[in-house]
Amino acid sequence: MSNRGRGRGKRGVASCSKKLREDELHVEFDDDMIAMGKQKSKFASWLGLTLRARFPYHIPTKEFDRQRWENLWLDAKDYWNIPDDEPREVFLKKAKKNCTNRRSKLYRKYVMKNEEPFDDYKFLDRSKWPLFVASKRKAKFLVC
């Protein structure tokens, strides 16, 4: 894949398009419960794509209920054959940070510049953009 049109340092869309074999659906964790090993990048891509699909960008991260996060962990544990709950806390912390960062990036790159992200992020639900913009502007107004 060429970097043409994306600029230096920008990554393309993660696809996880290659179907992993059953023996590849395992991720290891270091002592700090951070994913490591051969499948760590596939695991990170899976997490990003799963968050994008299940956690809409227009809803603040803190408004998702505990059960939604727990279901994410249980699905990751099942899909990636994680044998115990030891990585759960770090995994969920990382997932929540990922959602918050995605919202912050949309705010910085688009809302602050009065632009729309749909050329860059074709998967975003256009109908929810006004809600997102209004919530971000309201939050900034209340802080000032």
C-alpha positions in Angstrom: 0.0 0.0 0.0 1.3 3.4 -1.0 1.5 6.5 1.3 0.4 8.7 -1.6 -2.2 11.2 -0.6 -1.9 10.5 3.2 1.3 12.4 4.0 4.2 11.2 6.0 3.5 9.5 9.3 -0.2 8.9 8.7 -1.5 5.4 8.9 -4.2 4.0 6.7 -7.4 2.4 7.9 -6.9 -0.7 10.0 -8.8 -3.5 8.3 -8.3 -6.8 10.0 -9.5 -8.2 6.7 -7.3 -11.3 6.9 -9.3 -14.0 8.7 -7.1 -15.3 11.5 -6.7 -19.0 12.0 -7.9 -20.4 15.3 -4.3 -20.9 16.5 -3.6 -17.2 15.8 -6.4 -16.0 18.0 -4.3 -15.6 21.1 -2.6 -12.6 22.6 0.0 -12.5 25.3 0.4 -9.8 28.0 3.5 -8.6 29.8 3.7 -8.0 33.5 1.9 -4.7 33.2 -0.9 -6.4 31.3 0.0 -4.7 28.0 -0.6 -6.8 24.9 2.7 -8.2 23.5 3.9 -10.8 21.1 3.2 -11.7 17.5 -0.5 -10.7 17.6 -0.4 -7.5 19.5 -1.0 -5.2 16.5 -3.9 -7.4 15.3 -5.3 -7.2 18.8 -5.0 -3.4 18.8 -6.6 -3.2 15.4 -9.5 -5.5 16.5 -10.0 -3.3 19.6 -10.1 -0.1 17.5 -12.5 -1.4 15.0 -14.7 -2.9 17.7 -14.8 0.3 19.6 -15.7 2.2 16.4 -18.6 -0.2 15.8 -20.0 -0.4 19.3 -19.3 3.0 20.9 -20.7 5.9 18.8 -18.6 9.0 18.6 -21.3 11.4 19.4 -21.9 9.9 22.9 -19.3 10.9 25.6 -17.2 8.0 26.9 -18.4 8.4 30.5 -22.0 8.0 29.4 -21.6 4.4 28.3 -22.9 2.0 30.9 -20.7 -0.5 32.8 -22.4 -3.5 31.1 -21.3 -2.2 27.7 -17.7 -2.1 28.8 -18.0 -5.5 30.5 -19.4 -7.0 27.3 -16.5 -5.6 25.3 -14.1 -7.3 27.7 -15.9 -10.6 27.6 -16.0 -10.5 23.8 -12.2 -9.8 23.7 -11.5 -12.5 26.2 -13.6 -15.0 24.2 -12.3 -14.0 20.7 -8.7 -13.8 21.7 -8.7 -16.8 24.0 -7.6 -14.8 27.0 -7.5 -17.4 29.8 -8.2 -15.2 32.8 -9.4 -11.7 33.9 -5.9 -10.4 34.9 -5.6 -8.0 31.9 -9.2 -6.8 32.3 -8.6 -3.5 34.1 -5.8 -2.4 31.8 -7.7 -3.4 28.7 -10.8 -1.4 29.8 -8.7 1.6 30.7 -7.1 1.5 27.3 -10.4 1.1 25.6 -12.0 4.1 27.4 -8.9 6.2 26.6 -9.2 5.2 22.9 -12.8 6.4 22.8 -11.9 9.7 24.5 -9.0 10.3 22.2 -11.1 9.7 19.2 -13.6 12.3 20.3 -10.9 14.7 21.2 -9.2 14.3 17.8 -12.6 15.0 16.1 -13.0 18.1 18.2 -9.5 19.5 17.5 -9.3 18.7 13.8 -12.8 19.5 12.8 -15.1 21.2 15.3 -12.5 23.9 16.3 -12.0 24.6 12.6 -15.7 24.5 11.7 -15.1 21.6 9.3 -16.6 18.2 8.8 -14.7 14.9 9.0 -16.5 12.9 6.4 -13.9 12.9 3.7 -11.4 11.5 6.1 -13.8 9.3 8.2 -16.3 7.9 5.8 -17.6 5.5 8.4 -18.9 8.2 10.7 -22.7 8.6 11.0 -23.4 12.0 9.4 -26.7 12.3 11.1 -25.0 12.4 14.5 -22.4 15.1 13.7 -24.7 18.0 14.7 -25.2 16.4 18.1 -21.5 15.9 18.6 -20.7 19.5 17.6 -23.4 20.9 19.8 -22.2 18.9 22.8 -18.6 20.0 22.3 -19.5 23.6 21.9 -21.8 23.5 24.9 -19.1 21.9 27.0 -16.5 24.5 26.0 -18.9 27.3 26.6 -19.6 26.1 30.2 -15.9 25.9 30.9 -15.1 29.5 29.9 
